[in-house]
Amino acid sequence: MATSISLRTFSRNDILHHLDALTDILENCINGGASVSFMLPCQPEALRAWWITIADSVAAQERLLLAALNENQQLVGTVQLILDQPENQPHRADVAKLLVHERARRLGIAGRLMSALEALAREHHKTLLVLDTATGSGAETFYRRNGWIKVGEIPDYALMPDGALTATSVFYKQM
């Protein structure tokens, strides 16, 4: 397990300060085949613009961005908790974009990010978390191992970065 990793909740300014590193992590994950809303070939300017919208969402208190930094304070992973929900769902939050750079994988970073995210969800009085991930992916296995319950699959839900259709698996976890 990675003992030299620190976790921080990023502000809008933190996101903008780390924009290049955030873009690099996202691009690395897409190039590695992660289905995280973008297609190949990656357009770094589009990825940067997306992070700026995330920064604005953090500033509006719609979401939290949790970041993992290594011993050199280099960003190696992130995950988001989307707090902004409809009026009839104040108890719920969505988990989005668990990203870990390939150079930092298999060190327990994803698990630490998710544990910390769950603690943040509890602090914000969220009792139910939901997420989706590409069916058959390593992420699906990771979530099951970490106590998430798979509800089902939606066929042909999204495109993989290479253009192939993929199903998505929907998960929940009660806090």
C-alpha positions as CSV (number, residue, x, y, z in Angstrom):
1,M,0.0,0.0,0.0
2,A,1.1,3.6,-0.7
3,T,2.0,5.2,2.6
4,S,3.5,8.3,1.1
5,I,0.3,9.4,-0.6
6,S,-1.6,12.4,0.8
7,L,-5.2,13.2,0.0
8,R,-6.6,16.7,-0.3
9,T,-9.9,18.2,-1.3
10,F,-9.1,20.6,-4.1
11,S,-10.6,24.1,-4.4
12,R,-11.3,25.9,-7.7
13,N,-7.9,27.5,-7.4
14,D,-6.2,24.2,-6.6
15,I,-7.7,22.7,-9.8
16,L,-6.6,25.7,-11.9
17,H,-3.1,25.5,-10.4
18,H,-2.9,21.8,-11.2
19,L,-4.6,22.0,-14.6
20,D,-1.7,20.5,-16.5
21,A,-1.3,17.5,-14.1
22,L,-5.1,16.9,-14.1
23,T,-5.1,17.0,-17.9
24,D,-2.2,14.5,-18.0
25,I,-4.0,12.1,-15.6
26,L,-7.2,12.3,-17.6
27,E,-5.4,11.8,-20.9
28,N,-3.4,8.9,-19.5
29,C,-6.6,7.2,-18.4
30,I,-8.3,7.7,-21.8
31,N,-5.2,6.5,-23.7
32,G,-5.3,3.4,-21.4
33,G,-8.8,2.7,-22.5
34,A,-10.9,4.2,-19.7
35,S,-14.4,5.1,-20.7
36,V,-14.5,8.5,-19.0
37,S,-16.5,10.6,-21.5
38,F,-13.8,11.3,-24.1
39,M,-12.7,9.8,-27.3
40,L,-9.4,9.1,-29.0
41,P,-7.4,10.8,-30.1
42,C,-7.4,13.0,-27.0
43,Q,-7.7,16.7,-27.5
44,P,-5.7,18.3,-24.6
45,E,-7.5,21.6,-25.0
46,A,-10.9,19.9,-24.6
47,L,-9.6,18.1,-21.5
48,R,-8.3,21.3,-20.0
49,A,-11.7,23.0,-20.8
50,W,-13.5,20.1,-19.1
51,W,-11.3,20.6,-15.9
52,I,-12.2,24.3,-15.9
53,T,-15.9,23.4,-15.9
54,I,-15.2,21.0,-13.0
55,A,-13.3,23.9,-11.2
56,D,-16.4,26.1,-11.6
57,S,-18.7,23.3,-10.3
58,V,-16.4,23.0,-7.2
59,A,-16.6,26.8,-6.7
60,A,-20.4,26.6,-6.9
61,Q,-20.3,23.8,-4.2
62,E,-22.0,21.4,-6.6
63,R,-19.2,18.8,-6.2
64,L,-16.0,17.9,-4.4
65,L,-12.8,16.9,-6.0
66,L,-10.5,14.7,-3.9
67,A,-6.9,14.5,-5.1
68,A,-4.1,12.1,-4.3
69,L,-0.6,13.5,-4.3
70,N,2.7,11.5,-4.0
71,E,5.6,12.3,-1.7
72,N,6.8,14.9,-4.2
73,Q,3.4,16.6,-4.2
74,Q,2.8,15.4,-7.8
75,L,-0.9,14.7,-8.5
76,V,-1.4,11.0,-9.2
77,G,-5.2,10.5,-8.9
78,T,-8.6,12.1,-8.4
79,V,-12.2,11.2,-7.7
80,Q,-15.3,13.4,-7.6
81,L,-18.4,13.5,-5.4
82,I,-21.3,15.2,-7.0
83,L,-23.4,16.7,-4.2
84,D,-25.8,18.8,-6.3
85,Q,-28.9,16.6,-6.6
86,P,-32.7,17.2,-7.2
87,E,-34.8,18.5,-4.3
88,N,-36.2,15.0,-3.6
89,Q,-32.8,13.4,-3.3
90,P,-30.8,15.4,-0.8
91,H,-29.5,12.2,0.8
92,R,-27.8,11.0,-2.3
93,A,-24.6,11.8,-4.2
94,D,-23.0,10.5,-7.4
95,V,-19.4,9.3,-7.6
96,A,-17.6,10.3,-10.8
97,K,-14.3,9.9,-12.6
98,L,-12.1,7.8,-10.3
99,L,-8.8,8.4,-12.1
100,V,-5.3,7.1,-11.2
101,H,-2.3,7.7,-13.5
102,E,-0.8,4.4,-14.7
103,R,2.5,5.2,-13.0
104,A,0.8,5.1,-9.6
105,R,-1.5,2.1,-10.0
106,R,-1.5,-1.0,-7.8
107,L,-0.4,1.1,-4.8
108,G,-3.8,1.3,-3.1
109,I,-4.5,4.8,-4.2
110,A,-7.9,4.1,-5.7
111,G,-9.0,2.4,-2.5
112,R,-7.7,5.3,-0.4
113,L,-9.5,7.8,-2.6
114,M,-12.8,5.9,-2.4
115,S,-12.6,5.5,1.4
116,A,-11.9,9.2,1.9
117,L,-14.7,10.0,-0.6
118,E,-17.1,7.9,1.5
119,A,-16.1,9.8,4.6
120,L,-16.7,13.1,2.9
121,A,-20.1,11.9,1.8
122,R,-21.0,11.1,5.4
123,E,-19.8,14.6,6.5
124,H,-22.2,16.0,3.9
125,H,-25.0,13.8,5.3
126,K,-25.2,11.6,2.2
127,T,-26.5,8.1,2.9
128,L,-26.5,6.7,-0.6
129,L,-23.9,6.8,-3.3
130,V,-24.3,5.8,-6.9
131,L,-21.9,5.3,-9.8
132,D,-21.6,3.6,-13.2
133,T,-18.6,2.1,-14.9
134,A,-17.9,0.1,-18.1
135,T,-19.1,-3.4,-17.8
136,G,-16.3,-5.9,-17.7
137,S,-13.7,-3.3,-16.7
138,G,-11.2,-3.6,-13.9
139,A,-13.1,-0.8,-12.2
140,E,-16.2,-3.0,-12.0
141,T,-14.1,-5.6,-10.2
142,F,-12.6,-2.9,-7.9
143,Y,-16.1,-1.6,-6.9
144,R,-17.4,-5.1,-6.1
145,R,-14.4,-5.8,-3.9
146,N,-15.0,-2.6,-2.1
147,G,-18.5,-3.3,-1.0
148,W,-20.5,-1.7,-3.9
149,I,-23.7,-3.5,-5.0
150,K,-24.2,-3.9,-8.7
151,V,-27.8,-3.1,-9.7
152,G,-27.6,-4.2,-13.3
153,E,-26.3,-3.4,-16.7
154,I,-27.4,-1.1,-19.5
155,P,-26.4,-2.4,-22.9
156,D,-24.7,-0.1,-25.5
157,Y,-24.6,2.7,-23.0
158,A,-21.4,4.5,-24.1
159,L,-18.5,4.4,-26.5
160,M,-15.1,3.3,-25.4
161,P,-12.3,5.8,-26.4
162,D,-11.7,3.7,-29.5
163,G,-15.3,3.9,-30.6
164,A,-16.5,0.5,-29.6
165,L,-19.9,0.3,-27.8
166,T,-19.9,-0.8,-24.2
167,A,-22.5,-1.6,-21.6
168,T,-22.4,0.2,-18.3
169,S,-22.8,-1.4,-14.8
170,V,-24.7,0.6,-12.3
171,F,-23.6,0.4,-8.6
172,Y,-24.8,1.8,-5.2
173,K,-23.4,1.9,-1.7
174,Q,-25.3,2.8,1.4
175,M,-23.4,4.8,4.0
